[in-house]
Amino acid sequence: MPPEIPPWQIFCIPMAPGGRDGSGVAAECDSVAPYYYLLYRVHHLLLEEQTRLKISDLLLVDVKQCGVETVGSLSECNSIFANMMRGPVYLPKMWRDLNASISNKWNEFVYNHDPLESPDIEKKQIKGIQQLLSMLLIGVVVIVSDFVRGYSKVSANPLIKIDYLKSLIDREIQRRNLTLGTIWNAILSSLDPINVVKEWIFLLWKIGATITLMVPWYIYREVEAMRIYMLIGKIKRNTVAGFLLEYVPVLYGALGECFTGIKLLYTAPRLVAEELFERRSDITEHYLQNVSLCGRKVVSWSEKIRMDELKLVEQGTGRKAGYSNHTPNETEILLAILSKSLQALCYEGDGKIPRMMHLSGRCMLEDYLLGTTNYRTGNSGFISLNLPIASLDQRTLLRSIRYSIAQIRQKQIILNFLTIAQLKHDFLTNALPVVVMKLLMNYLSRRFAVTMTEVIENPNVTERRNLLGHTIKDIIYFRPPQSNTSVSITVQRFNGEVRFACMADSQIGPKHLALTAGFRKHLQNLQDL
């Protein structure tokens, strides 16, 4: 912006009843009184400096009306852009059970061998090498755990950290009375012939009692556990049979998940390279990739459609298109409408309709836009979508979209994972040099000249209000296209309604209106299929 223009601007646009909004359709207003739009223009550098500033602050949204329990989650939505990778089931279970088992065994070991924890052990005298080694092991574990917990709290000076470690060692030596005299007495006690004979007699008695008394009892327990499992299907965990019945399937599933992860990592470089850099014969350059961008933006938005209407179209389209096992879902219907809209835009642009078009897509929660969740948890990773454009047959279009979505689930798990890592931890920007990152972004933004953002509505919230107590009736979110991207399309869901919102480079205008003007028309064409 020029220096004489304020970096923070708010435009109040009054709208007369019965007027028309920016999409060229009659404005929806349930009141005879005039209403208005508020247009905010904020310089991006100002937003970067104010890291805590959110869109909800500009819109005066009352974020306190929504409790923590009502905040949505990406894991619960059915968007094609989220939940790309099904989380492991057996590995977390094995990890939890293994941690619990180790923790229980360790606590039992500490109680039986640590005089500081058990009242049954002599605190001033160590009897034998076995107890000495047990106390040394317990002391080492305590020192390491305390040092790890306090490492970040100690000064970064290495000498101070060494002094801190030495103080922990001195503390354990004093607490457990680990002097040279105590250690020497423990060694002599273990080498005493009388004590050696006592230990051997106790060991032989224990072996004999185990063979004659305990082995039959163990066999009876195992047989009884198998009988109970065969009769009522209940597993007794304190038996070997019960342990095997419970954990052999878990181990088998965990091995399967490990092999799946290894295969995924092995094929990841090739799949990522194919999606980002491979030139396909059926995808050629199109009008939106060859526009000379100027940086200024124009916007348009479609009329709203109730979600109930969309569901009726889904059901009717599924029956008429002959889908026996799969009815086109809401996302497939919206992608078909987007395909027809992009076809209309390319026709008005240079008259050439590409067969397919590369799109980048992501989804975000409505709760993020309105300030009830943060950027990392409210945004998904990116995916690449090959959207068919030139298909004239509606049935063929829907089947092609369904196939493209299936390919996403098979090939883009790692790509989605990498973009999530970048989103949450700046993985790529920290790993790559700045020059390489800029070149990569310029290339990818030209390859994916169209980007799509799906805003997920929170089903747990029926009404949003601002700080003045007024109900928020509508929200339109425009995501500015970055770098060489020429068109950014938002699928906006709010208050049980859906619409398209488009932001494009001004060099494309006024042809960008084709992306939103035919929203209802394309939906009706699918309904008449």
C-alpha positions in Angstrom: 0.0 0.0 0.0 1.2 3.6 -0.6 2.5 5.3 2.6 -0.4 7.8 2.6 -3.0 5.0 2.9 -3.6 3.5 6.4 -2.6 -0.1 6.7 -5.9 -0.9 8.5 -9.1 0.0 6.7 -12.7 -0.8 7.4 -15.3 -0.1 4.7 -19.0 0.0 5.6 -21.1 -0.9 2.5 -24.8 -0.2 3.0 -27.3 -2.5 1.1 -30.9 -1.5 0.4 -33.6 -4.1 1.0 -34.3 -6.1 -2.2 -31.0 -5.0 -3.7 -28.4 -7.3 -5.3 -25.2 -8.4 -3.8 -21.8 -8.9 -5.4 -22.7 -12.2 -7.0 -25.4 -10.6 -9.1 -28.3 -12.4 -7.4 -31.0 -11.0 -5.1 -29.6 -10.3 -1.7 -30.9 -12.6 1.1 -32.3 -10.5 3.8 -35.1 -11.4 6.2 -35.7 -7.8 7.3 -37.2 -4.8 5.6 -34.5 -2.6 7.3 -31.3 -1.7 5.4 -28.3 -3.8 6.2 -24.6 -3.5 5.4 -21.4 -5.4 4.7 -18.1 -4.6 6.5 -15.1 -5.0 4.3 -11.7 -5.2 6.2 -8.4 -4.5 4.5 -5.4 -5.2 6.6 -1.8 -5.1 5.4 -0.2 -8.6 5.7 2.9 -7.2 7.5 0.7 -5.8 10.2 -1.0 -9.2 10.6 2.4 -11.0 10.8 3.6 -8.6 13.6 0.4 -9.1 15.6 0.7 -12.9 16.0 -2.3 -13.1 18.3 -4.6 -11.1 16.0 -7.3 -13.4 14.5 -10.2 -12.9 12.1 -12.6 -13.3 15.0 -11.1 -10.2 16.6 -11.8 -8.1 13.4 -15.3 -9.5 13.2 -16.0 -9.1 16.9 -17.1 -12.7 17.3 -18.0 -13.8 20.7 -15.7 -16.8 21.2 -16.8 -17.4 24.8 -20.2 -18.7 23.7 -18.6 -21.9 22.4 -17.1 -24.1 25.1 -14.1 -26.4 24.6 -16.3 -29.4 24.3 -18.1 -27.9 21.2 -14.9 -27.2 19.2 -14.7 -29.3 16.1 -11.9 -31.6 15.0 -10.4 -32.4 11.6 -10.4 -36.1 12.6 -14.2 -36.1 12.8 -14.9 -34.5 9.4 -15.4 -36.5 6.2 -13.5 -34.2 3.9 -11.2 -35.7 1.2 -8.5 -33.3 2.4 -8.4 -34.6 6.0 -7.8 -38.0 7.6 -5.6 -39.1 4.7 -3.8 -41.7 6.8 -5.7 -44.1 9.0 -4.0 -44.0 12.4 -2.4 -47.2 13.7 -4.5 -49.2 16.1 -2.3 -52.1 17.3 1.0 -50.3 17.7 -0.4 -47.8 20.3 -2.1 -50.6 22.1 1.1 -52.6 22.4 3.0 -49.5 23.4 0.5 -48.6 26.2 0.4 -52.2 27.5 4.2 -52.5 27.3 4.6 -49.3 29.2 2.1 -50.3 31.9 3.8 -53.7 32.3 7.3 -52.3 32.5 6.0 -49.7 35.0 4.4 -52.3 37.2 7.4 -54.6 37.1 9.7 -51.7 37.9 7.6 -50.6 40.9 7.6 -54.1 42.2 11.4 -54.4 41.7 11.9 -51.1 43.6 9.7 -52.2 46.5 11.5 -55.5 46.8 15.1 -54.1 46.6 15.1 -50.4 47.5 15.4 -49.8 51.3 14.1 -46.3 50.8 10.8 -47.6 49.5 10.2 -50.9 51.4 10.0 -51.1 55.2 11.0 -54.8 55.1 14.6 -54.1 54.0 17.4 -53.1 56.3 18.4 -49.5 55.5 21.8 -49.4 57.0 23.3 -52.7 55.8 23.4 -54.2 52.3 23.2 -58.0 52.4 25.0 -59.5 49.4 26.0 -58.5 45.9 22.5 -59.1 44.5 21.0 -56.3 46.7 24.1 -54.1 46.0 23.6 -54.4 42.2 19.9 -53.8 42.6 20.5 -50.6 44.5 23.1 -49.4 42.0 20.6 -50.0 39.1 17.8 -48.1 41.0 20.2 -45.3 41.8 21.3 -45.0 38.2 17.7 -44.9 36.9 16.8 -42.2 39.5 19.8 -40.1 38.6 19.2 -40.3 34.8 15.4 -39.5 35.1 16.0 -36.5 37.4 18.8 -35.2 35.2 16.6 -35.4 32.1 13.7 -33.6 33.8 16.0 -30.9 35.1 18.2 -30.5 32.1 16.2 -27.7 30.5 15.9 -25.9 33.8 19.6 -25.7 34.4 21.8 -23.0 32.7 23.1 -23.8 29.3 26.7 -23.7 30.6 28.1 -27.2 30.3 30.1 -26.9 33.5 26.9 -26.0 35.4 25.2 -29.1 33.9 28.1 -31.3 35.0 27.9 -29.9 38.5 24.1 -30.6 38.5 24.8 -34.2 37.5 27.5 -34.5 40.2 25.0 -33.2 42.8 22.5 -35.8 41.9 25.1 -38.6 42.2 26.2 -37.3 45.6 22.6 -37.2 46.7 21.9 -40.9 45.8 25.2 -42.0 47.4 24.2 -40.4 50.7 20.6 -41.6 50.6 21.5 -45.2 49.9 24.7 -45.3 52.1 26.8 -46.4 49.1 30.2 -46.0 50.8 33.3 -48.1 50.0 32.9 -49.9 53.4 29.3 -50.8 52.7 30.2 -52.1 49.2 33.1 -54.2 50.6 31.0 -55.7 53.4 28.3 -56.7 50.8 31.0 -58.5 48.7 32.4 -60.3 51.8 28.9 -61.3 52.8 28.2 -62.9 49.4 31.5 -64.8 49.6 30.9 -66.2 53.1 30.8 -70.0 52.8 27.8 -70.2 55.2 25.8 -67.8 53.2 26.7 -69.6 49.9 25.5 -72.9 51.4 22.3 -71.2 52.5 21.7 -69.8 49.1 22.2 -73.1 47.4 19.9 -74.9 49.8 17.2 -72.3 49.3 17.6 -72.5 45.5 17.3 -76.3 45.5 14.2 -76.2 47.7 12.6 -73.6 45.5 13.2 -75.8 42.4 11.8 -78.9 44.0 8.7 -77.1 45.3 8.1 -75.6 41.9 8.3 -78.9 40.1 6.2 -80.9 42.6 3.6 -78.3 43.7 3.5 -75.3 41.3 3.8 -77.0 37.9 0.6 -79.0 38.3 -1.1 -75.9 39.6 0.1 -73.9 36.5 -1.1 -76.7 34.2 -4.5 -76.7 35.8 -4.8 -72.9 35.5 -3.9 -73.0 31.8 -6.5 -75.8 31.1 -9.1 -73.9 33.0 -8.4 -70.7 31.1 -8.8 -72.5 27.8 -12.0 -74.1 29.0 -13.4 -70.7 30.0 -12.4 -69.1 26.7 -14.0 -71.9 24.7 -17.3 -71.8 26.7 -17.9 -68.0 27.2 -15.1 -66.4 25.2 -13.5 -64.7 28.3 -9.7 -64.3 28.5 -7.9 -64.7 31.8 -4.9 -62.4 31.4 -2.9 -63.9 34.3 -2.3 -67.1 32.3 0.0 -67.9 29.4 -3.0 -69.0 27.3 -4.8 -65.8 28.0 -1.7 -63.8 27.2 -1.3 -65.5 23.9 -5.0 -65.3 23.0 -5.0 -61.6 23.6 -1.6 -60.5 22.3 -0.9 -62.8 19.3 -3.6 -61.0 17.2 -2.2 -57.6 18.5 1.3 -58.6 17.5 0.2 -59.8 14.1 -1.7 -56.5 13.6 1.3 -54.5 14.8 3.6 -56.3 12.4 1.2 -55.5 9.6 1.2 -51.8 10.5 5.0 -51.8 10.7 5.3 -53.4 7.2 2.7 -50.9 5.9 4.7 -48.0 7.3 8.0 -49.4 5.8 6.3 -49.8 2.4 5.0 -46.3 2.6 8.4 -44.8 3.4 10.0 -46.9 0.6 7.6 -45.7 -2.0 7.2 -42.1 -0.7 10.0 -40.4 -2.7 8.7 -41.8 -6.0 5.0 -41.0 -5.3 5.8 -37.4 -4.1 8.0 -36.8 -7.2 5.3 -38.1 -9.5 2.6 -35.9 -7.9 4.7 -32.7 -7.9 7.0 -32.9 -10.9 5.8 -35.6 -13.4 4.3 -34.2 -16.6 1.3 -36.2 -17.7 0.2 -36.5 -21.3 -3.5 -35.9 -20.4 -2.8 -32.7 -18.5 -1.7 -29.7 -20.7 -1.1 -26.1 -19.9 -4.3 -24.1 -19.6 -5.4 -20.5 -19.6 -4.9 -19.9 -15.8 -1.3 -20.9 -16.0 -0.5 -18.5 -18.8 -2.1 -15.3 -17.3 0.4 -12.5 -16.6 -0.4 -11.8 -13.0 -0.4 -8.2 -11.7 -0.9 -8.9 -7.9 -4.2 -7.0 -7.5 -7.2 -9.2 -6.6 -10.9 -9.4 -7.6 -13.5 -11.4 -5.8 -16.9 -13.0 -6.5 -19.2 -15.3 -4.7 -22.1 -17.5 -5.6 -25.6 -17.6 -4.1 -26.2 -19.9 -1.2 -27.7 -23.4 -1.4 -29.1 -25.2 1.6 -27.3 -28.4 2.6 -30.7 -30.2 2.4 -30.9 -29.4 -1.3 -27.4 -30.8 -1.8 -28.3 -34.0 -0.1 -31.4 -34.4 -2.2 -29.2 -34.0 -5.3 -26.8 -36.6 -4.0 -29.5 -39.2 -3.5 -31.1 -38.5 -6.8 -27.8 -38.5 -8.7 -26.8 -41.8 -7.2 -30.0 -43.5 -8.3 -30.0 -42.1 -11.8 -26.3 -42.6 -12.4 -26.6 -46.2 -11.6 -24.3 -46.4 -8.5 -25.1 -49.6 -6.7 -22.4 -49.5 -4.0 -21.5 -45.9 -3.9 -23.8 -42.8 -4.0 -21.9 -39.6 -5.0 -21.2 -37.8 -1.8 -21.4 -34.1 -1.1 -17.7 -33.5 -1.9 -18.0 -35.3 -5.3 -21.0 -33.2 -6.2 -19.2 -29.9 -5.3 -16.1 -31.0 -7.3 -18.3 -31.7 -10.3 -19.8 -28.2 -10.0 -16.3 -26.8 -9.7 -15.2 -28.7 -12.8 -18.1 -27.1 -14.8 -17.2 -23.7 -13.4 -13.6 -24.0 -14.4 -14.7 -25.2 -17.8 -16.8 -22.0 -18.2 -13.9 -19.8 -17.1 -11.4 -21.4 -19.6 -13.9 -21.1 -22.4 -14.3 -17.4 -21.7 -10.5 -17.0 -21.2 -8.9 -18.5 -24.4 -11.5 -20.9 -25.6 -9.4 -23.9 -24.9 -10.8 -26.5 -22.5 -8.1 -28.7 -20.9 -8.8 -32.4 -20.4 -7.7 -32.3 -16.7 -6.4 -29.6 -14.4 -4.0 -29.8 -11.4 -5.6 -28.4 -8.2 -4.1 -28.1 -4.7 -6.6 -28.4 -1.9 -6.9 -28.2 1.8 -9.6 -27.9 4.4 -9.9 -25.7 7.6 -12.3 -25.7 10.5 -14.9 -22.9 10.8 -13.7 -22.8 14.5 -10.3 -21.6 13.3 -11.8 -18.7 11.3 -13.9 -17.7 14.3 -11.2 -17.9 16.8 -12.0 -21.0 18.9 -9.1 -23.1 17.8 -5.5 -22.3 16.6 -3.9 -22.5 13.2 -2.2 -25.8 13.6 -5.2 -27.8 14.8 -7.7 -26.0 12.5 -6.0 -26.6 9.2 -5.2 -29.8 7.2 -2.3 -30.5 5.0 -2.4 -30.0 1.2 -3.2 -32.6 -1.5 -3.0 -32.6 -5.2 -6.2 -33.3 -7.1 -6.4 -34.1 -10.9 -9.8 -32.6 -11.7 -11.4 -33.6 -15.0 -12.5 -30.5 -16.9 -13.4 -31.4 -20.5 -15.8 -34.2 -19.7 -19.3 -33.4 -21.1 -21.1 -36.5 -19.8 -22.2 -35.9 -16.2 -22.0 -39.6 -15.3 -18.4 -39.8 -16.7 -17.5 -36.7 -14.8 -18.7 -38.1 -11.5 -16.9 -41.4 -12.1 -13.7 -39.6 -13.0 -13.9 -37.5 -9.8 -14.4 -40.6 -7.8 -11.4 -42.2 -9.4 -9.2 -39.1 -8.7 -10.3 -39.2 -5.0 -9.4 -42.9 -4.8 -5.9 -42.1 -6.3 -5.4 -39.4 -3.6 -6.1 -41.9 -0.8 -3.5 -44.3 -2.4 -0.7 -42.1 -3.4 -0.7 -38.8 -1.5 -0.5 -39.9 2.2 3.2 -38.9 2.5 2.6 -35.6 0.6 -0.2 -34.7 3.0 2.0 -35.8 5.9 4.9 -33.5 4.8 2.6 -30.5 4.4 1.2 -31.2 7.9 4.7 -31.3 9.2 5.4 -28.0 7.5 2.2 -26.5 8.9 3.0 -27.5 12.5 6.8 -27.5 12.7 8.0 -25.5 9.6 9.7 -28.8 8.5 10.4 -27.8 4.9 11.4 -24.2 5.5 13.9 -25.3 8.1 15.3 -28.1 6.0 15.7 -26.3 2.6 17.7 -23.1 1.8 15.6 -20.0 1.2 16.5 -19.8 -2.5 15.5 -23.4 -3.1 12.3 -22.9 -1.2 11.4 -19.8 -3.3 12.1 -21.6 -6.6 10.1 -24.6 -5.4 7.1 -22.4 -4.4 7.2 -20.5 -7.7 7.2 -23.8 -9.7 4.5 -25.5 -7.6 2.3 -22.4 -7.6 2.4 -22.3 -11.4 1.8 -26.1 -11.6 -1.2 -25.8 -9.3 -2.6 -22.5 -10.6 -5.9 -23.2 -8.9 -6.2 -23.8 -5.2 -9.3 -24.9 -3.3 -10.1 -24.5 0.4 -13.0 -26.3 2.1 -14.3 -24.7 5.2 -15.8 -27.3 7.5 -18.9 -26.2 9.5 -19.1 -27.1 13.2 -22.2 -29.3 13.6 -22.2 -28.7 17.4 -22.8 -24.9 17.1 -26.2 -23.8 15.8 -25.7 -20.1 16.1 -22.8 -17.6 16.2 -23.1 -14.2 17.8 -20.8 -11.1 17.9 -19.9 -9.1 21.0 -22.9 -6.9 20.5 -25.3 -9.9 20.8 -26.3 -9.9 17.1 -26.6 -13.2 15.3 -24.0 -13.7 12.5 -26.1 -14.6 9.5 -23.4 -15.2 6.9 -19.7 -15.3 6.4 -17.7 -15.4 3.2 -14.0 -16.3 3.5 -11.6 -15.4 0.7 -8.1 -17.0 0.7 -5.7 -14.9 -1.3 -3.8 -16.8 -4.0 -0.1 -16.9 -3.4 2.9 -16.6 -5.7 2.0 -17.8 -9.2 -1.4 -19.1 -8.2 -4.0 -17.3 -10.1 -7.4 -18.5 -8.6 -8.3 -19.4 -5.1 -11.7 -21.0 -4.5 -13.3 -21.5 -1.1 -16.2 -23.9 -0.5 -17.8 -22.0 2.3 -20.2 -23.9 4.7 -22.0 -21.8 7.3 -25.3 -22.0 9.0 -26.4 -25.1 7.1 -25.7 -23.5 3.7 -22.9 -23.8 1.1 -21.5 -21.4 -1.5 -18.5 -20.8 -3.6 -16.2 -17.8 -3.0 -13.5 -16.9 -5.5 -10.5 -14.6 -5.3 -8.5 -14.2 -8.5 -5.9 -12.0 -10.0 -7.5 -8.9 -11.5 -6.0 -9.8 -14.9 -8.6 -12.6 -15.0 -11.5 -10.3 -14.2 -14.3 -10.0 -15.1 -14.1 -13.5 -16.5 -13.7 -14.8 -12.9 -17.5 -14.3 -12.4 -18.0 -17.5 -14.4 -16.7 -19.5 -11.4 -19.6 -18.5 -9.2 -22.4 -17.3 -11.4 -23.4 -20.8 -12.5 -23.3 -22.4 -9.1 -27.0 -23.3 -8.9 -27.3 -24.0 -12.6 -24.6 -26.6 -12.5 -26.2 -28.2 -9.5 -29.6 -28.4 -11.3 -27.9 -30.0 -14.3 -26.6 -32.7 -12.0 -30.0 -33.0 -10.4 -31.6 -33.5 -13.9 -29.1 -36.2 -14.7 
